[in-house]
Structures are given as C-alpha cells and as structure tokens.
Amino acid sequence: MRQIRLEEGKLLDQNGNLIQAGYSTSLVKEYRRGAIKAPKIRIKEWDYYYVGNSKFGVALTIADNSYMGLVTVSVMDFEAGTFINKSAMSLFPMGKTNMPQTSKIGNVSVRNRNLDIRFLNDGKKRQLVCKMKNFDKGQDFSCDLLLFNEPSESMVIATPFEKQRYFYYNQKINCLKATGKATVGTKFYNFDKELSFGVLDWGRGVWPYSSTWYWSSASGLLKDGRTIGFNLGYGFGDTSHATENMIFLNGKAYKTEQITFHIPKNEKGKFDYMSEWTFTSSDKKVNLVFTPVLDRASNSNILIIQSDQHQVFGKFNGTVVCDEEVIEIKDLMGFAERVVNRY
C-alpha cells in the first residue's frame, strides 16, 4: 500500500477537518484544541506513560475527555502475575486540565486531597511524579520516574473518520530510557536505567461513540546492545492513508504495512487472551509469537460509558525486518491489547 507522509503545518482547516491524513516520524502537524469544530463535549485528550522491565511495570494516565476527567494508576508484577489498578474521575473538565498542545514540551497535573500526579517535560527529559492515597487495601502509591534519551524518530499518525470534523492525532514514542522508583506501601519497585524502558502514548482528537482498537508496543535491547522496539495496531479510523505500524532500531523508524493480531479463542468462541498470540504483517516484515504472562483486564460500565479492556503483558519472540536486515526478537517484554469502548 502507498503510505502518505505528513507535511509540516496546521493539523486542521478552518472547518475543523484534517488538512492531511498520513504518518510521520515526528510531530510535524500543529494541534490546537481551539481549532476543533466538532461538539466540544466530544474532544478527547490524554497522555499515557508505561515504564517497565522484565519483572514489573507502572502505567500512568491523565486524560481530559471533556465530559469526564480521568487519572489511572496501574502497577504490574510480572513474576507474581498480579496487577493493581485504580482510577480517579472528575466531571466535565472541558479542557480545564490544560493538556499540552504538543508532546515536545509542557507540563500537566491533577491534584486533590487523595491524589497528586504530575507529568513534567522541559523538552529534554520527562519526569513522572505521582502520589495516590488508599491505592491498594489502605496502602498508598508513589513514584518518581525519569525518562530520557528520547529517540529522534517515533510513530505519528493523523487519522480521519467517516464523520466530518472527527479525527485522531497520535504519537507513540518508544525506547525511552527509564529510571526511578515506585512504591506500594512498603514494597519498592526500582527501575534500573540499563534494563528499563518507557513509552508515551500521546493522543488528541474527536471520534465516534463506539470504537474497537488493537495496539501492541515493546521496547528493549538486542543481544548486540542495540535498542529495539515496535508500535503495532489497527482498527481505529480510516487507515487507508497510512498505518501506525513501525519498528524502531537504534532510534530509527522503519515503516510496515497492515498488521493482524491472531488472538486465540476458546471452545465457546470467546477470546482466550492468556493463550499464545501470533502477529503477522501483509508485507512479511513482522512475524512474532506473543506469550502472555498477565492480563490487565478492566470492564467499566457506568450509564452510557462502557470500556472493556484487555491489556496483556508478555514476551515476544520471532523476527522483524528493518530494510534488508532480519532482526531476531528473543523474550522481548511488551504488551498487546484489545479495547472496546463506548464513551
């Protein structure tokens, strides 16, 4: 398929429609919340960070979905096969969270008597600081994580929907070096900078009430010391102009075409998320087997809002192709998810 490369300039025209759909390896389009012409209550903005290694991980989200503000904190213990997940919601922030209009620089925070979470970005490094009271069985959560050595290339995509003025502008930054610590009560999680990596999912847009998407991400090291990572996904909007599929080798991005997540099903025809998955691409550049170790499952159903999420963590094995080089992937820790949302 022919994939269109985004050019520098404004993201939206005077009517609030995408000027151009396609992909880039940096945030070349200028996003402005004030340029959106769709109903303001449909605007969604979020920053999601995941920091992890082969033993444990922490995920932090700050989102302003206009009618609902959301902060989510998750801690995953891969060796124990357990996770703790807690969210804090607020009503009708309508942009008052002041999410940064670029991923390149800017801070965002949410504070109340039980929560203090801050994403700090001075343009050189990112610091994730959070304190949440009564996170798990009366125990508090805290973390202070530093992300640095940001690669020069990342996955950026501008995706339209059938409905006018609806769009999705997204950046995924893989292979961020990570260090710091997190605590749950008296339990410590120390992130060694030689073994720990982070990913940012930066999303802004307006999209339909119902959606289903597939997303997979991993970052780590090859045996020869080079960094390796990938962003794979589909199902969200019109991706005929470009896919969001990229492989990252030593900071350089390599584009791939259509990806399929082969998720097994049980005898009742339901997805069996904890059995072995496979991943293939139409251009034969991705051939991976995914062995799950933990399913961070969450099913929320509050009035008209429903979110059925399965973010599955595990190890990837197989091959990916970067130009003509076949890269062998061995026990690379990452995640793959299928999410069904109505909100």
ROLUMMAR-847208 format. One record per residue (C-alpha): residue in one letter; residue number from 0; x, y, z. Coordinates in pm, 1 decimal. Layout:
N
<"A"; NUM; <X; Y; Z>>
...
END
This chain:
343
<"M"; 0; <0.0; 0.0; 0.0>>
<"R"; 1; <107.2; 360.3; -57.8>>
<"Q"; 2; <153.4; 539.4; 273.7>>
<"I"; 3; <134.9; 918.5; 277.2>>
<"R"; 4; <399.8; 1116.1; 466.0>>
<"L"; 5; <268.4; 1414.3; 662.0>>
<"E"; 6; <398.0; 1760.9; 576.5>>
<"E"; 7; <461.9; 2038.2; 825.6>>
<"G"; 8; <177.6; 2276.3; 900.3>>
<"K"; 9; <-155.9; 2304.4; 1074.8>>
<"L"; 10; <-344.7; 1987.2; 1160.1>>
<"L"; 11; <-698.6; 2118.2; 1095.8>>
<"D"; 12; <-850.5; 2350.8; 836.7>>
<"Q"; 13; <-1096.3; 2632.5; 908.6>>
<"N"; 14; <-1384.1; 2380.8; 915.0>>
<"G"; 15; <-1211.3; 2156.7; 1169.6>>
<"N"; 16; <-1125.5; 1877.4; 926.1>>
<"L"; 17; <-784.1; 1718.6; 882.4>>
<"I"; 18; <-582.2; 1904.3; 621.1>>
<"Q"; 19; <-384.1; 1588.3; 554.6>>
<"A"; 20; <-408.2; 1225.7; 666.2>>
<"G"; 21; <-96.1; 1014.3; 692.8>>
<"Y"; 22; <207.6; 937.4; 908.0>>
<"S"; 23; <534.7; 1091.2; 1018.3>>
<"T"; 24; <829.0; 1011.7; 1243.7>>
<"S"; 25; <791.0; 1337.1; 1439.5>>
<"L"; 26; <511.5; 1570.9; 1548.6>>
<"V"; 27; <509.3; 1785.2; 1233.3>>
<"K"; 28; <144.1; 1892.3; 1246.0>>
<"E"; 29; <33.6; 2172.8; 1477.9>>
<"Y"; 30; <-254.5; 2070.2; 1706.1>>
<"R"; 31; <-476.1; 2335.1; 1865.5>>
<"R"; 32; <-781.1; 2245.2; 2074.4>>
<"G"; 33; <-939.2; 2576.2; 1976.6>>
<"A"; 34; <-933.6; 2477.7; 1607.6>>
<"I"; 35; <-1171.1; 2185.1; 1664.2>>
<"K"; 36; <-1520.3; 2247.9; 1522.4>>
<"A"; 37; <-1688.6; 1928.1; 1643.6>>
<"P"; 38; <-1901.9; 1948.2; 1961.8>>
<"K"; 39; <-1665.8; 2042.6; 2245.3>>
<"I"; 40; <-1800.4; 1766.4; 2468.0>>
<"R"; 41; <-1662.1; 1507.2; 2221.0>>
<"I"; 42; <-1298.6; 1625.9; 2242.7>>
<"K"; 43; <-1059.9; 1375.1; 2397.4>>
<"E"; 44; <-702.2; 1441.1; 2506.7>>
<"W"; 45; <-469.7; 1213.9; 2701.0>>
<"D"; 46; <-110.7; 1130.1; 2793.0>>
<"Y"; 47; <-39.0; 767.2; 2879.6>>
<"Y"; 48; <301.7; 652.1; 3000.1>>
<"Y"; 49; <417.5; 298.0; 3055.9>>
<"V"; 50; <751.5; 225.7; 3226.5>>
<"G"; 51; <869.0; -130.1; 3272.5>>
<"N"; 52; <1124.2; -408.0; 3253.5>>
<"S"; 53; <1107.6; -788.5; 3253.8>>
<"K"; 54; <988.3; -805.4; 3616.7>>
<"F"; 55; <739.6; -522.5; 3673.6>>
<"G"; 56; <582.2; -214.2; 3522.0>>
<"V"; 57; <390.1; 104.0; 3603.6>>
<"A"; 58; <130.7; 272.9; 3382.2>>
<"L"; 59; <4.6; 628.4; 3439.5>>
<"T"; 60; <-270.3; 813.8; 3252.7>>
<"I"; 61; <-400.1; 1168.9; 3263.2>>
<"A"; 62; <-698.8; 1226.4; 3034.0>>
<"D"; 63; <-940.6; 1510.7; 2968.0>>
<"N"; 64; <-1236.0; 1360.1; 2781.4>>
<"S"; 65; <-1434.1; 1683.5; 2814.2>>
<"Y"; 66; <-1731.8; 1536.4; 2999.0>>
<"M"; 67; <-1501.9; 1321.6; 3216.2>>
<"G"; 68; <-1155.2; 1369.1; 3355.9>>
<"L"; 69; <-959.8; 1053.1; 3429.4>>
<"V"; 70; <-642.4; 958.3; 3611.9>>
<"T"; 71; <-542.8; 591.8; 3615.9>>
<"V"; 72; <-252.4; 430.0; 3801.7>>
<"S"; 73; <-155.2; 66.4; 3740.6>>
<"V"; 74; <119.6; -149.4; 3885.9>>
<"M"; 75; <201.1; -485.3; 3725.0>>
<"D"; 76; <411.9; -760.7; 3884.7>>
<"F"; 77; <500.9; -999.7; 3603.2>>
<"E"; 78; <675.2; -1255.2; 3822.1>>
<"A"; 79; <372.6; -1286.0; 4052.2>>
<"G"; 80; <123.8; -1248.1; 3766.3>>
<"T"; 81; <-69.9; -978.2; 3953.4>>
<"F"; 82; <-173.0; -618.2; 3896.1>>
<"I"; 83; <-331.0; -330.2; 4087.8>>
<"N"; 84; <-539.7; -76.1; 3901.0>>
<"K"; 85; <-710.0; 235.2; 4039.3>>
<"S"; 86; <-877.4; 531.2; 3870.6>>
<"A"; 87; <-996.6; 873.0; 3982.4>>
<"M"; 88; <-1265.6; 1050.6; 3780.6>>
<"S"; 89; <-1396.9; 1406.5; 3766.6>>
<"L"; 90; <-1694.6; 1553.7; 3582.6>>
<"F"; 91; <-1689.1; 1795.3; 3290.0>>
<"P"; 92; <-1330.7; 1926.7; 3291.4>>
<"M"; 93; <-1398.7; 2051.2; 2934.9>>
<"G"; 94; <-1033.4; 2127.4; 2868.4>>
<"K"; 95; <-954.6; 2276.3; 3209.6>>
<"T"; 96; <-694.5; 2001.8; 3267.6>>
<"N"; 97; <-482.8; 2204.7; 3022.2>>
<"M"; 98; <-328.8; 1912.6; 2838.7>>
<"P"; 99; <-21.2; 2029.6; 2644.3>>
<"Q"; 100; <-92.5; 2101.1; 2277.2>>
<"T"; 101; <237.8; 1937.7; 2181.8>>
<"S"; 102; <431.1; 1639.0; 2314.0>>
<"K"; 103; <761.5; 1818.7; 2273.4>>
<"I"; 104; <740.7; 2028.4; 2590.0>>
<"G"; 105; <491.2; 2115.7; 2861.0>>
<"N"; 106; <356.1; 2002.0; 3195.3>>
<"V"; 107; <19.5; 1866.0; 3309.2>>
<"S"; 108; <-100.9; 1787.7; 3659.6>>
<"V"; 109; <-406.9; 1680.6; 3856.0>>
<"R"; 110; <-429.2; 1738.2; 4230.9>>
<"N"; 111; <-686.3; 1679.5; 4500.3>>
<"R"; 112; <-679.6; 1563.0; 4862.9>>
<"N"; 113; <-614.1; 1199.5; 4763.1>>
<"L"; 114; <-407.5; 1247.9; 4450.5>>
<"D"; 115; <-108.8; 1443.0; 4322.1>>
<"I"; 116; <8.6; 1344.2; 3973.5>>
<"R"; 117; <240.5; 1546.9; 3751.7>>
<"F"; 118; <389.7; 1484.8; 3408.6>>
<"L"; 119; <680.6; 1727.2; 3369.4>>
<"N"; 120; <853.0; 1780.9; 3035.0>>
<"D"; 121; <1119.5; 2050.2; 2988.9>>
<"G"; 122; <1196.4; 1942.7; 2633.7>>
<"K"; 123; <1498.4; 1734.1; 2734.6>>
<"K"; 124; <1365.2; 1484.0; 2985.3>>
<"R"; 125; <1030.6; 1371.3; 3123.5>>
<"Q"; 126; <958.3; 1325.7; 3493.6>>
<"L"; 127; <653.1; 1134.3; 3616.2>>
<"V"; 128; <564.6; 1206.4; 3978.0>>
<"C"; 129; <260.0; 1062.5; 4149.5>>
<"K"; 130; <115.3; 1011.1; 4497.2>>
<"M"; 131; <-219.3; 834.8; 4539.5>>
<"K"; 132; <-373.0; 762.2; 4879.0>>
<"N"; 133; <-550.5; 430.9; 4952.8>>
<"F"; 134; <-420.7; 278.5; 4631.2>>
<"D"; 135; <-449.5; -81.9; 4747.7>>
<"K"; 136; <-601.1; -209.3; 5074.2>>
<"G"; 137; <-522.5; 112.7; 5256.8>>
<"Q"; 138; <-169.8; 133.9; 5116.9>>
<"D"; 139; <-53.9; 446.1; 4934.2>>
<"F"; 140; <118.6; 457.4; 4595.6>>
<"S"; 141; <404.1; 685.2; 4500.0>>
<"C"; 142; <650.4; 709.0; 4213.8>>
<"D"; 143; <921.6; 933.9; 4078.6>>
<"L"; 144; <1028.9; 819.0; 3733.0>>
<"L"; 145; <1264.2; 982.4; 3485.4>>
<"L"; 146; <1251.3; 924.3; 3108.0>>
<"F"; 147; <1543.2; 1040.7; 2894.3>>
<"N"; 148; <1746.6; 967.8; 2577.9>>
<"E"; 149; <1438.7; 1023.5; 2362.5>>
<"P"; 150; <1490.3; 877.4; 2012.7>>
<"S"; 151; <1481.3; 1121.0; 1721.3>>
<"E"; 152; <1208.6; 918.7; 1544.7>>
<"S"; 153; <869.5; 799.1; 1667.3>>
<"M"; 154; <528.5; 696.5; 1533.8>>
<"V"; 155; <296.1; 982.8; 1443.6>>
<"I"; 156; <-34.8; 940.4; 1262.5>>
<"A"; 157; <-323.7; 1166.6; 1161.3>>
<"T"; 158; <-632.1; 953.7; 1103.9>>
<"P"; 159; <-974.6; 1065.0; 977.1>>
<"F"; 160; <-1314.6; 906.9; 1046.1>>
<"E"; 161; <-1619.5; 892.1; 817.7>>
<"K"; 162; <-1790.2; 1171.2; 1009.9>>
<"Q"; 163; <-1680.2; 1523.5; 926.0>>
<"R"; 164; <-1465.7; 1703.9; 1186.6>>
<"Y"; 165; <-1377.4; 1375.6; 1358.2>>
<"F"; 166; <-1009.9; 1284.3; 1366.8>>
<"Y"; 167; <-733.1; 1120.3; 1568.2>>
<"Y"; 168; <-384.6; 1268.3; 1606.7>>
<"N"; 169; <-147.0; 1034.6; 1787.5>>
<"Q"; 170; <219.0; 992.4; 1872.0>>
<"K"; 171; <383.4; 686.9; 2024.6>>
<"I"; 172; <740.9; 733.1; 2149.2>>
<"N"; 173; <914.4; 400.5; 2211.4>>
<"C"; 174; <1250.9; 311.5; 2363.5>>
<"L"; 175; <1270.8; 594.7; 2616.0>>
<"K"; 176; <1534.9; 511.3; 2875.9>>
<"A"; 177; <1384.5; 496.9; 3224.3>>
<"T"; 178; <1499.4; 510.2; 3583.5>>
<"G"; 179; <1347.9; 580.9; 3924.3>>
<"K"; 180; <1129.6; 400.4; 4172.4>>
<"A"; 181; <768.7; 328.0; 4265.6>>
<"T"; 182; <623.6; 212.6; 4596.8>>
<"V"; 183; <303.2; 47.0; 4710.9>>
<"G"; 184; <300.0; 63.4; 5087.9>>
<"T"; 185; <636.5; -79.4; 5192.2>>
<"K"; 186; <702.9; -258.2; 4862.2>>
<"F"; 187; <960.8; -95.3; 4635.0>>
<"Y"; 188; <997.2; -122.4; 4257.9>>
<"N"; 189; <1335.7; 7.9; 4144.7>>
<"F"; 190; <1379.0; 75.7; 3772.7>>
<"D"; 191; <1737.5; 16.7; 3660.8>>
<"K"; 192; <1823.2; 253.2; 3373.9>>
<"E"; 193; <2011.3; -21.8; 3191.0>>
<"L"; 194; <1712.2; -256.6; 3185.2>>
<"S"; 195; <1404.2; -32.2; 3197.0>>
<"F"; 196; <1224.9; 147.2; 2913.9>>
<"G"; 197; <925.8; 373.9; 2873.7>>
<"V"; 198; <669.5; 452.0; 2606.3>>
<"L"; 199; <446.2; 756.8; 2564.8>>
<"D"; 200; <102.6; 735.8; 2404.4>>
<"W"; 201; <4.4; 1097.8; 2327.0>>
<"G"; 202; <-346.0; 1126.9; 2181.6>>
<"R"; 203; <-570.5; 1415.7; 2079.1>>
<"G"; 204; <-892.1; 1409.6; 1879.6>>
<"V"; 205; <-1263.2; 1358.1; 1831.3>>
<"W"; 206; <-1402.3; 1018.0; 1745.9>>
<"P"; 207; <-1724.3; 815.1; 1736.3>>
<"Y"; 208; <-1909.8; 691.0; 2042.2>>
<"S"; 209; <-1823.6; 324.5; 1972.1>>
<"S"; 210; <-1474.8; 204.2; 1883.2>>
<"T"; 211; <-1257.9; -107.5; 1896.8>>
<"W"; 212; <-883.1; -98.3; 1861.4>>
<"Y"; 213; <-579.8; -324.4; 1876.1>>
<"W"; 214; <-244.0; -194.3; 1999.5>>
<"S"; 215; <89.3; -354.1; 2080.0>>
<"S"; 216; <413.2; -199.6; 2199.5>>
<"A"; 217; <752.8; -317.9; 2317.0>>
<"S"; 218; <1094.3; -164.1; 2386.9>>
<"G"; 219; <1419.9; -329.0; 2489.0>>
<"L"; 220; <1767.7; -438.6; 2390.2>>
<"L"; 221; <1906.9; -682.1; 2136.6>>
<"K"; 222; <2194.4; -913.8; 2221.5>>
<"D"; 223; <2437.3; -678.6; 2045.2>>
<"G"; 224; <2327.6; -384.9; 2264.9>>
<"R"; 225; <2116.4; -201.5; 2007.4>>
<"T"; 226; <1772.2; -78.6; 2114.3>>
<"I"; 227; <1470.4; -243.8; 1954.3>>
<"G"; 228; <1106.0; -154.4; 1976.4>>
<"F"; 229; <784.3; -150.2; 1781.1>>
<"N"; 230; <438.6; 2.5; 1764.8>>
<"L"; 231; <170.9; -213.8; 1603.4>>
<"G"; 232; <-201.4; -155.0; 1578.8>>
<"Y"; 233; <-520.1; -113.0; 1377.6>>
<"G"; 234; <-898.5; -83.3; 1395.6>>
<"F"; 235; <-923.6; 285.6; 1478.1>>
<"G"; 236; <-1041.2; 518.7; 1199.8>>
<"D"; 237; <-959.8; 520.6; 828.1>>
<"T"; 238; <-602.0; 395.5; 795.6>>
<"S"; 239; <-603.4; 380.2; 414.5>>
<"H"; 240; <-359.8; 674.6; 404.0>>
<"A"; 241; <-111.4; 516.1; 645.6>>
<"T"; 242; <-79.5; 250.7; 912.4>>
<"E"; 243; <52.1; 312.6; 1263.4>>
<"N"; 244; <293.6; 20.9; 1233.2>>
<"M"; 245; <662.0; 92.0; 1287.8>>
<"I"; 246; <971.5; -90.2; 1403.9>>
<"F"; 247; <1240.0; 109.4; 1586.5>>
<"L"; 248; <1604.1; 0.0; 1562.5>>
<"N"; 249; <1861.8; 213.3; 1746.0>>
<"G"; 250; <1632.2; 517.0; 1730.3>>
<"K"; 251; <1547.1; 491.0; 1360.5>>
<"A"; 252; <1191.1; 412.3; 1245.8>>
<"Y"; 253; <1108.4; 152.6; 979.5>>
<"K"; 254; <756.0; 151.4; 834.1>>
<"T"; 255; <545.2; -161.8; 792.3>>
<"E"; 256; <207.4; -223.6; 632.7>>
<"Q"; 257; <-110.0; -391.0; 762.2>>
<"I"; 258; <-79.2; -595.3; 1081.7>>
<"T"; 259; <-303.7; -874.7; 1208.0>>
<"F"; 260; <-327.0; -982.0; 1573.5>>
<"H"; 261; <-416.2; -1351.1; 1578.5>>
<"I"; 262; <-579.4; -1386.0; 1921.5>>
<"P"; 263; <-684.8; -1743.8; 2005.2>>
<"K"; 264; <-1039.5; -1828.7; 2105.4>>
<"N"; 265; <-1171.5; -2094.5; 2341.2>>
<"E"; 266; <-1429.0; -2365.0; 2269.8>>
<"K"; 267; <-1708.3; -2112.5; 2333.6>>
<"G"; 268; <-1573.5; -1876.7; 2069.6>>
<"K"; 269; <-1454.0; -1613.8; 2316.2>>
<"F"; 270; <-1109.4; -1459.3; 2307.9>>
<"D"; 271; <-857.0; -1655.5; 2514.4>>
<"Y"; 272; <-621.5; -1371.1; 2598.6>>
<"M"; 273; <-382.0; -1578.7; 2808.7>>
<"S"; 274; <-301.6; -1828.6; 2534.0>>
<"E"; 275; <-29.2; -1770.9; 2275.7>>
<"W"; 276; <-93.3; -1499.6; 2013.7>>
<"T"; 277; <76.5; -1450.3; 1676.6>>
<"F"; 278; <140.2; -1129.4; 1481.1>>
<"T"; 279; <187.6; -1107.8; 1105.3>>
<"S"; 280; <211.6; -823.7; 853.5>>
<"S"; 281; <96.8; -805.6; 492.6>>
<"D"; 282; <450.0; -713.8; 378.9>>
<"K"; 283; <605.9; -1008.9; 570.0>>
<"K"; 284; <819.6; -776.1; 782.5>>
<"V"; 285; <663.1; -885.4; 1112.6>>
<"N"; 286; <642.0; -1245.8; 1228.1>>
<"L"; 287; <606.0; -1266.3; 1604.3>>
<"V"; 288; <478.7; -1503.2; 1872.0>>
<"F"; 289; <348.2; -1347.2; 2192.1>>
<"T"; 290; <342.2; -1548.2; 2516.6>>
<"P"; 291; <122.2; -1376.6; 2779.8>>
<"V"; 292; <212.7; -1359.5; 3148.5>>
<"L"; 293; <-54.5; -1116.3; 3277.2>>
<"D"; 294; <-388.1; -979.5; 3154.3>>
<"R"; 295; <-458.2; -631.9; 3294.1>>
<"A"; 296; <-830.2; -668.5; 3235.4>>
<"S"; 297; <-1078.9; -394.8; 3315.7>>
<"N"; 298; <-1450.9; -373.9; 3238.2>>
<"S"; 299; <-1626.0; -49.9; 3331.8>>
<"N"; 300; <-1997.3; 4.4; 3270.0>>
<"I"; 301; <-2135.2; 332.3; 3405.8>>
<"L"; 302; <-2459.6; 452.3; 3244.9>>
<"I"; 303; <-2371.1; 527.0; 2879.4>>
<"I"; 304; <-1997.2; 472.4; 2934.5>>
<"Q"; 305; <-1852.5; 126.9; 2878.0>>
<"S"; 306; <-1491.5; 20.2; 2842.1>>
<"D"; 307; <-1384.2; -342.9; 2808.3>>
<"Q"; 308; <-1005.1; -354.8; 2811.1>>
<"H"; 309; <-757.6; -638.7; 2792.0>>
<"Q"; 310; <-401.2; -509.0; 2804.4>>
<"V"; 311; <-196.8; -826.5; 2805.1>>
<"F"; 312; <171.4; -825.1; 2903.9>>
<"G"; 313; <412.6; -1092.0; 2793.0>>
<"K"; 314; <718.1; -1186.7; 2587.6>>
<"F"; 315; <768.2; -1156.9; 2212.0>>
<"N"; 316; <975.3; -1395.7; 2003.6>>
<"G"; 317; <1026.7; -1408.7; 1627.1>>
<"T"; 318; <1159.4; -1175.8; 1359.1>>
<"V"; 319; <1110.5; -825.7; 1222.1>>
<"V"; 320; <1271.0; -676.4; 912.2>>
<"C"; 321; <1436.1; -333.2; 903.7>>
<"D"; 322; <1525.6; -251.6; 542.6>>
<"E"; 323; <1700.2; -574.5; 441.9>>
<"E"; 324; <1816.1; -675.3; 790.2>>
<"V"; 325; <1626.4; -956.8; 961.2>>
<"I"; 326; <1622.7; -889.9; 1335.0>>
<"E"; 327; <1571.0; -1180.7; 1573.5>>
<"I"; 328; <1349.2; -1096.3; 1869.5>>
<"K"; 329; <1400.1; -1307.2; 2180.6>>
<"D"; 330; <1196.5; -1272.3; 2502.5>>
<"L"; 331; <1126.3; -904.2; 2444.9>>
<"M"; 332; <886.3; -781.3; 2715.0>>
<"G"; 333; <591.3; -577.5; 2596.2>>
<"F"; 334; <214.8; -572.1; 2574.0>>
<"A"; 335; <-72.0; -621.9; 2332.9>>
<"E"; 336; <-427.1; -506.0; 2385.5>>
<"R"; 337; <-779.5; -524.0; 2251.3>>
<"V"; 338; <-1011.3; -250.0; 2375.2>>
<"V"; 339; <-1383.0; -198.7; 2312.2>>
<"N"; 340; <-1507.0; 146.5; 2413.4>>
<"R"; 341; <-1840.9; 321.5; 2417.8>>
<"Y"; 342; <-1799.9; 672.7; 2551.6>>
END
